[in-house]
Amino acid sequence: MLNATKKSNVRLAAILLTTAFGMLLFAFAMVPLYDAFCEMTGINNKGGRVRVEMPTEVDTSRSIKVKFITHVHGDMPWEFYTAENTLEVHPGEVKKVLFYTKNNAASDMSGQFVATISPGQGTRYVKKTECFSFNRQFIDGLDEKEMSVVFFIDKDIPDDVEELILFYTLFDDTLGAKT
């Protein structure tokens, strides 16, 4: 009877070790899986954060309409908008767009901007060289800030893509900034 209990304990230990090892492997696999998911769906625009070579040629034979939509999530007391809601951009042409935000609260706050590109396939072709959404933004109480995004559209963008939407959502990250 004691021998059966010992075998059972060894079997249980082997199952637990195998499970723990599998969980560890899964944890390491999450980062590339998340990156692949974000690239496929356009969420977080992780594809736009990579270093890219600046274009040397502009394809003036076509242009793509780029729309900018801004949104403040929840009841965050900030204003967030862009001066230009729509641009016509030639593939390979570098553009800079200004965005403005104002903290209407009396206290200092932190915000995180999340960018999404639609259609999702556009994520592969919109290359940001500078963007306020790459970092958390701090704004003093009752202060305002001008921010920019510098981007270009890769010349390899399919011909059937005639319009892209860059959607920026602002989230209150004040509590996250304090930790």
C-alpha positions as a printed Julia matrix, in Angstrom:
179×3 Matrix{Float64}:
   0.0    0.0     0.0
   2.87   2.38    0.84
   4.47   1.66   -2.53
   1.23   2.62   -4.36
   1.1    5.94   -2.44
   4.72   6.67   -3.34
   4.02   5.99   -7.04
   0.95   8.2    -6.86
   3.0   11.04   -5.31
   5.74  10.72   -7.94
   3.12  10.77  -10.7
   1.45  13.85   -9.17
   4.81  15.63   -8.86
   5.6   14.88  -12.52
   2.2   16.24  -13.61
   2.68  19.41  -11.53
   6.21  20.0   -12.87
   5.03  19.48  -16.45
   2.13  21.89  -15.89
   4.43  24.52  -14.34
   6.89  24.18  -17.23
   4.04  24.48  -19.75
   2.78  27.63  -18.02
   6.26  29.14  -18.15
   6.54  28.43  -21.88
   3.08  29.9   -22.45
   4.07  33.08  -20.57
   7.08  33.59  -22.86
   4.93  32.92  -25.93
   2.41  35.62  -24.96
   4.53  38.59  -26.11
   4.99  37.42  -29.72
   1.37  36.22  -29.83
   0.18  39.64  -28.6
   2.38  41.44  -31.13
   1.04  39.26  -33.96
  -2.55  39.85  -32.81
  -1.99  43.63  -32.64
  -0.42  43.69  -36.09
  -3.31  41.71  -37.58
  -6.05  43.81  -35.97
  -4.39  47.23  -35.86
  -4.88  47.5   -32.1
  -2.32  49.69  -30.29
  -0.55  50.28  -33.59
   2.41  48.27  -32.38
   3.56  48.01  -35.98
   4.04  51.78  -36.12
   6.57  51.77  -33.27
   9.35  50.08  -35.17
  12.26  52.04  -36.6
  11.71  52.73  -40.25
  13.8   54.26  -42.97
  12.43  57.54  -44.2
  11.08  57.34  -47.73
  13.2   58.74  -50.53
  10.5   58.82  -53.21
   6.93  60.09  -53.22
   4.31  58.4   -55.39
   2.44  61.44  -56.73
   0.33  59.29  -59.05
  -2.11  58.55  -56.22
  -3.23  59.93  -52.9
  -4.87  58.4   -49.87
  -7.38  60.2   -47.7
  -6.34  60.03  -44.03
  -8.95  60.9   -41.4
  -8.15  61.63  -37.77
 -10.69  60.91  -35.05
 -10.1   61.78  -31.41
 -11.99  60.52  -28.38
 -11.7   61.04  -24.62
 -12.67  57.88  -22.78
 -15.07  58.07  -19.84
 -15.45  61.24  -17.83
 -11.84  62.36  -18.02
 -11.86  66.19  -17.82
  -9.61  66.73  -20.84
 -10.25  68.2   -24.26
  -8.53  66.44  -27.16
  -8.71  67.42  -30.82
  -6.73  68.0   -34.0
  -6.69  71.06  -36.21
  -6.85  68.9   -39.36
  -9.49  66.19  -39.46
  -8.62  65.02  -42.98
  -5.5   65.02  -45.15
  -4.68  63.84  -48.65
  -1.36  62.0   -48.47
   0.75  60.63  -51.31
   2.47  57.32  -50.49
   6.02  58.12  -49.39
   5.15  61.7   -48.39
   6.08  62.63  -44.81
   3.33  64.52  -42.96
   3.15  66.18  -39.55
  -0.21  66.63  -37.84
  -0.73  68.66  -34.67
  -3.01  67.57  -31.86
  -4.1   69.63  -28.89
  -5.13  68.6   -25.41
  -6.21  70.57  -22.39
  -6.52  69.42  -18.79
  -9.66  71.12  -17.45
  -9.09  69.73  -13.95
  -7.36  71.78  -11.26
  -5.02  68.87  -10.49
  -2.13  67.48  -12.52
  -3.08  64.43  -14.57
  -1.56  61.81  -16.83
  -3.11  60.42  -19.98
  -2.28  57.53  -22.29
  -3.3   57.69  -25.92
  -4.11  54.49  -27.78
  -3.99  54.58  -31.57
  -5.95  52.32  -33.87
  -5.83  52.28  -37.65
  -8.72  51.27  -39.86
  -8.87  49.24  -41.99
  -6.65  46.9   -39.99
  -4.43  46.11  -42.98
  -3.42  49.78  -42.98
  -1.37  49.19  -39.84
   1.37  47.62  -41.95
   1.61  50.67  -44.2
   1.29  53.65  -41.85
   4.77  54.3   -40.49
   5.02  56.71  -37.57
   8.41  58.25  -36.93
   7.15  60.4   -34.04
   3.89  60.15  -32.12
   2.56  61.41  -28.81
   0.87  58.03  -28.27
   4.27  56.35  -27.84
   4.55  57.78  -24.3
   2.34  58.71  -21.38
   1.51  62.43  -21.45
   1.55  64.56  -18.28
  -0.36  67.84  -18.13
  -0.52  70.22  -15.19
  -3.91  71.27  -13.89
  -5.69  73.78  -16.16
  -2.82  73.6   -18.67
  -2.77  72.65  -22.34
  -0.33  70.95  -24.61
   0.44  70.73  -28.33
   1.52  67.3   -29.56
   2.37  65.92  -32.96
   2.46  62.8   -35.05
   4.88  62.49  -37.97
   4.08  59.69  -40.38
   4.17  58.47  -43.93
   2.34  55.81  -45.86
   4.46  53.06  -47.35
   4.49  53.02  -51.15
   3.63  49.31  -51.12
   0.12  49.99  -49.82
  -2.4   48.11  -52.0
  -4.12  50.13  -54.72
  -7.57  49.33  -53.34
  -6.84  51.23  -50.09
  -8.08  54.75  -50.75
  -8.82  55.86  -47.19
  -7.31  55.29  -43.75
  -8.64  56.32  -40.36
  -6.31  57.01  -37.45
  -8.41  56.81  -34.31
  -6.88  58.06  -31.05
  -8.53  57.33  -27.71
  -7.34  59.11  -24.58
  -7.45  57.18  -21.31
  -6.92  58.56  -17.8
  -3.65  57.1   -16.56
  -3.2   59.31  -13.5
  -3.33  56.41  -11.05
  -0.97  54.31  -13.19
   1.52  57.17  -13.31
   1.71  57.29   -9.5
   2.62  53.63   -9.08
